[in-house]
Amino acid sequence: MGIEENRARINKIDDELVRLLDERVTVCKEIGKLKAKQNMEVLDMVRENEVLERVAYSSGTAPAEGVRLVFREIISMCRNVQKPLSVAYLGPAGSFSHEVALSTFGSMSRYFPCRRIKKIFIEVDNSRSDVGVVPLENSIEGGVNETLDCFIDYPLSIAGEYQLRISQNLLVDPKVNSLGEIERIYSHPQALAQCDGYITKYLSDKDIIVTESTARAAEHVLRDIKGAAIASRTAADLNGLKIYESGIEDSANNYTRFVIIRKGGTPTAGEKTSIIFALEHEPGALASVLQEFAKHGINITMVLSRPMPLRNWEYFFYLDFEGSANNDNAAEALKVIRGKTRFLRILGSYSKLQ
């Protein structure tokens, strides 16, 4: 069978795919009406994740990751016909937070960049955005303090997490063909530190210009042909820049854990649970709480402390543990722990979204 015959077969397959997409959209519209009658949220991250896992697992010849990407966009399209989803993220466009948001909610959602993490919490708390994407923890630098502090100030829950490998790239104007044509390097201080080895070896003679974000660094290159930016692949795509060299970070084990925040009921089912609590200022208070998790066979994966507002030298604690809050052993442990704390709030039980 020749090329034209095979192309004709592809056309028939594409026509069938479009027909099935139309049918899927019709069914999703009906589901949207039923959700509206029952006053249910349109966004169901547990269900969306189940769909992605199922189709990726079912794929044969088609690469699983490619199937997942295609269905992420299909889900985004179908969700949009029920109700457009608004997503606040740490901007500007092209940031790593933006990359996570696009990978999680697809291109049909509406995106709103925010200059501060606190602004994202405010947008979601005031219902101007349905969800927010915020960085919570970096594998090298630890917890993101502004995010942790905001969980005290705003009654929002965690609906999911996304672990993104932070890969930095040297972005240049498409006309640039050698490092000798570059005179200035733009980037955020954190990214510059992450790429110190590459900068020292190849760019030590260039002027370093600090920017408020890696995404903003890419925008500078649009106006400066002799400039280069250290930023994400998404920033390159959005600004039409060329990736001169990819993966220039010093450590390949640099991941940032982002979480999806939302208003409303607290999810109680998932692979992991996050809580925040405060203790009486007395010896052994924290040890007593941690021992309770051990007694019930619960594995703690992270504990961080932050200063209590208006209380010098007192702290609240952010803790993650494996499993759902509604598991029998977790529910019993949390019941006992509540009696040992000044306050305790479950932020949510949730799963990875990629």
Secondary structure as GFF3:
##gff-version 3
##sequence-region A 1 354
A	DSSP	alpha_helix	3	37	.	.	.	ID=ss1
A	DSSP	alpha_helix	45	58	.	.	.	ID=ss2
A	DSSP	alpha_helix	64	82	.	.	.	ID=ss3
A	DSSP	beta_strand	86	90	.	.	.	ID=ss4
A	DSSP	alpha_helix	96	105	.	.	.	ID=ss5
A	DSSP	beta_strand	110	114	.	.	.	ID=ss6
A	DSSP	alpha_helix	117	125	.	.	.	ID=ss7
A	DSSP	beta_strand	131	138	.	.	.	ID=ss8
A	DSSP	beta_strand	142	143	.	.	.	ID=ss9
A	DSSP	alpha_helix	145	153	.	.	.	ID=ss10
A	DSSP	beta_strand	157	165	.	.	.	ID=ss11
A	DSSP	beta_strand	169	172	.	.	.	ID=ss12
A	DSSP	three_ten_helix	179	181	.	.	.	ID=ss13
A	DSSP	beta_strand	184	187	.	.	.	ID=ss14
A	DSSP	alpha_helix	189	194	.	.	.	ID=ss15
A	DSSP	alpha_helix	196	202	.	.	.	ID=ss16
A	DSSP	beta_strand	207	210	.	.	.	ID=ss17
A	DSSP	alpha_helix	214	223	.	.	.	ID=ss18
A	DSSP	beta_strand	227	231	.	.	.	ID=ss19
A	DSSP	alpha_helix	233	239	.	.	.	ID=ss20
A	DSSP	beta_strand	242	245	.	.	.	ID=ss21
A	DSSP	beta_strand	255	262	.	.	.	ID=ss22
A	DSSP	beta_strand	272	278	.	.	.	ID=ss23
A	DSSP	alpha_helix	285	295	.	.	.	ID=ss24
A	DSSP	beta_strand	300	307	.	.	.	ID=ss25
A	DSSP	beta_strand	315	322	.	.	.	ID=ss26
A	DSSP	alpha_helix	328	338	.	.	.	ID=ss27
A	DSSP	beta_strand	343	350	.	.	.	ID=ss28
###
